[in-house]
Amino acid sequence: MEDEKIPGNIREKIKKELRHGKILLTLNTDIKYDGSFGEEWLIVTDKNMLVFSGTGQVLHSVRLKEVKEVEIVDLVGSSALEVNMGKFIYRIILYSNAKNSEFYQAVEDIGNILKGREVATKGRLKPKAVCEICNQPIPEDLGKCPKCTDKTKTLLRIMSFAKPYSFTIVMIILVMAVGSLFGLVAPYLTKLIIDDILKPDAVVKRFTKSEWLFLASLALFLSYAAQQLFSGFFLERLSGSLGYKTVYDVRAAVYEKLQELSMSYFDKNQTGAILSRVNQDTGELQRFLVDFIPITLEGVIMFFGVGALLIFISWELTLYILIPIVPTVIFLKWIFPKVRTYFHRFYHKRAMLSVLVNDSVSGIRVIKAFGQEKVEIEKFKKRSGEYRDAGIEMNSQWGIYHPILHLFIIFGSVLVWYIGGDFILKNRMSVGDIVAYTGYLAMFYNPIRTLTRMVEMISNSLSAAERVFDIVDTEPEIKDTGLPKEVKELRGGIEFDNVSFGYNKYKPVIKRMTLEIKPNEMIGLVGRSGAGKSTMVNLICRLYDVNKGEIRIDGEEIKNIKLADLRSQIGIVLQETFLFNGTIYENIAYAKPGSTREEVIEASIAANAHEFILKKPDGYDTDVGERGNNLSGGEKQMVSIARAILRNPRVLILDEATSSVDVQTEKKIQDALEKLTKNRTTIAIAHRLSTLRNCNRLIVIKDGKIVEMGTHKELMAKKGLFSRLIIMQKEFSEQASKMKAV
Amino acid sequence: MTLLDPKKIKIEKDQKNLLTLSTQNGKTYRKVNFLLLFPFTDLENYVSAVIRKGSEYAEIGIIKHLKDLPKDMGRYVREDLKLRYFVPEIRDIKSITTRYWFHKFDVYTDRGEKIFYLRNVRENVRFKADSSIVITDMEKCRYKIPNYTRLSPKALAELDRILL
C-alpha cells in the first residue's frame, strides 16, 4: 500500500520474504524491541503479519489465520502492539507516543483485515500533517509547523493589532524625530559658546559678550527643555497609549477566545500555563510595544542623525571613534549569553520561591495540623537562600562585565581627546568642536548598546507573541454546525447510539454504549469511580464531542442542535460546587441573567436554602468569599440547587450532589432535589446508592460499558454487580455504626 | 505489604519471552509484569510484581531491592521495566539550537541518540526538588535528566542557556 516509504535496502529483503501475498499495510516504529531508539517495520499482508528490524531481518512472523485479536497495551511514555493468538499473547512491536495515531489507526485496519473486510476509507484518523517546507511531521495540536513559522509574519501580526492606531504611530515617529533634533542642538550650542563667545578675541556684534552668553545659555536650556517635552512628555504619552491600547485589544481577543474554547483545550493545557499566557505573555508584548519599539526607533534615528553630524564636524576623527565600536559589539555579543544565564537563573529562583510561598499559604491548615511549621520554615530558608545567592551572583557577574563595557566606551572619548587634541594643536579643529564632538559621541554610543540587545529582545517578545496567538488561533472543537437547529423547548429524550469516547482519543473511556432515556425519566448512574459516569454527563452537555457513534436529543443529533439552546436547557448540580466571588444573590441569579428578586427567593425556598440565608446577618447580600469559602459545604450545595431550580432546565444532572454533607443537611437537600426533579429528565450520579431509590431506572457502568440496567428492585433480584455494591455498602455502614456505638 | 524474598523466589523467561514468577509459598504465576512504585525517583528499589486483569493489576508482591536478586533474574526484571517505562534518560547533550520559538535538542540518552524538539520551556519543563528535570517534547514524549548538576560542563552550559 505505502511501501514506497520503506528504505530501498530493506524493501529488497522484505520483497524476498514476501514472495506470495499482497502488502496491505506498512508502518514504521521509532523504538526497537529492546526499548532503544531505532526503526522497525510492521508489514501486514493478506496472509501474514511481520515485523522487520531496521536491517531487514524478520523479528516476528505470524499467520493472520491464527490471530484472534490485535490490541494496544499502554505503557509509560510508549505503547506496545500485542497479538492475541488464543493460547498466547505476543508483544510484537513497541512505539513511542509520537506514533500513537498511526498505530491506533493500524489496529483498526488490522481488525478489518482479520474479519476479511475492506480497510475502511471513511472515518480514518487524519494522517499527521507534514510541513511543506521542512518535510517534518507537524505536532497534532499545533496545526502549523513550528520550525518554519515565519518570524516576520508574527511581527506583522503584532503590528496589525496596532493598525487602528496608525495616526498615533505617525505622531510617535514625528515627535521622536523632533525630540532628537532638539537633542542635537545642545552640543552644537556649547560649541558656539566656547568658540565664539568665550574666545578672548571674539568679534562682538549687536550684544555684549555677557549678553551673548546669557542668550546662548537660555537657548541651551530651551533646547534641553524642548527635547524633554518631545522625547519625554509627548513620546511617553503617545507610545504608552499605543502600547496599552494594542495590548488591551490583544488581551480581549485572547480572553474572548478562551471563553469560546472547548473543555478539551483546558484538559490539554494546564491552568497555570493558560494564566501565564494571558498575563505574562501579553505583558511581554506590552513591554515590547511600550518600551522597546520606541527605544529602538530612537536608537536608529540617533545613530544615523548623530553619525552624520560627527562626520560633518570631522570625518577623520569619526574614523577613529569607530575603532572601539567593533570590540564593544563583539564583547556584548560574547557576554550577553553569559549574563543572561545569571539573569534567567535569578528569575527562575524567584519563581520557585513564590511557588513555595503560594503552596504553603494555601496549605496552611495542613501545615499547622501536622505541626510542620519548622520544616516549612527550613524549606523556605533554603529556597530563599538560593534566590539570594542567585541575586548576588547576578550582580557580581554584571559587576565584572559592566565596568569593562564602560571602559570600551570611555576609550572612545579618550581617543577623541587624544586625537582631537592633536588636531587642535595643529589648528585643524577648535576646542568647541571637540566639546561638541564628545557630547555627540555619548549619544552615538548609547544606541549601540540598545541595538545589540535588539535581537534577543525581539526573539523573546516574538515567542511570547506566538504563545498568545496560539490561543487566538485555536479553533474550538465544539461549535455550531453551519445551520444549527434551534430548539427552544427540549422534551428531554436522550439516546446514546453506539457511542465511543475518550479524553485522549486513543484511550476510550466510553465504549460502544447504547442507551435510551425517555423524557421526564429519572435515571441513576452507578459504578466505581473512573467507570465513565461523569464522562457520560459531559457528553450530554456536549462539553466534548463523541469519537464514534451518535448522541441524539429528542431524535436530533446533538451536534446539530444550537449549542446555546442545548446548554440553556441543561442544569447541573455538581459535587464540587463552584461559587464565584460575589453575594449569594449574585450566585443564584447567575443561572438566569435578568431574573427578579422574587424569582431568586422562590428558587431558594424551593432549594431549602432560604432558611440558612435568613440566619445570615447580611441575608442574600452575604459575600460567599473566594470560591464560596465563607459558606459550609451543605450551604454551597443548596445555593447551587437554587441556581439549578432558577434555571428551570429540561434536563437536570446531579453529579454526586449529596455527598460530603451531614445527615440533616442531606435530608434537606434530598427534599429539595425531589422537588427539582419533577417533570424533567434527570440523570443522577451517586456513590451512596440509597439516594437513588427514587430513580425510574438504574444503569450500572463498568469500564465504559453498561453492565446492568433496571429498577432498584430488578437489579437487587438479579444479584449482579449492583446488588453486590449495595450489600457492601450496607455492611460498611453497619460496621461504621457499630464502631460509633463502641 | 507482601514482600517477595529475593533469595526464595524464581523468575524465569519462557520460550515466548514472557516472565514466570514462582513465589516463596510455592505459587507460580505466568505472564508477570513488573511496575516501579517510584518510577521517577527510584528505578532500583520497590518493584511490584503484577498480573494484568483487563484494565487492572493484581499485585503478587513487592521486591524491595533489585540488587538482591540473582543476576539473571535481576536482568529479566530490569529488561521488563525498561520496556514498560519509556522515559529516556539524557546522559549528555550534543547541542541545543534555538530556532525562533522552539529548541532542538540533540542528545545522547540511555536508549541511544535522539533529536527532539521542545516547544516551550515554561510549560514543558518540570524541575523536581531532587535536581532532576523532566522535559516533554512536542510529540508528548518525556525525557528525564536524573540530576542536572552532574551533567558535563558543556551540556550544563547548553541547558543553562535555555532552561534557567
Interface residues (C-beta under 8 A of the other chain):
Chain A: I31 D34 G35 S36 F37 G38 L75 V76 G77 S78 A80 F88 I89 Y90 R91 L94 S96 N97 A98 P139 L142 P146 K147 T149 K151 N269 Q270 A273 S276 P337 R340 T341 H344 R345 H348 M352 S459 L462 S463 E466 R467 D703
Chain B: K16 N17 K31 P39 G54 S55 E79 K82 L83 R84 Y85 F86 V87 P88 R99 Y100 W101 F102 T109 R111 G112 E113 K114 Y117 R119 N120 R122 E123 F127 M138 E139 K140 C141 R142 A157 D160 R161 L163 L164
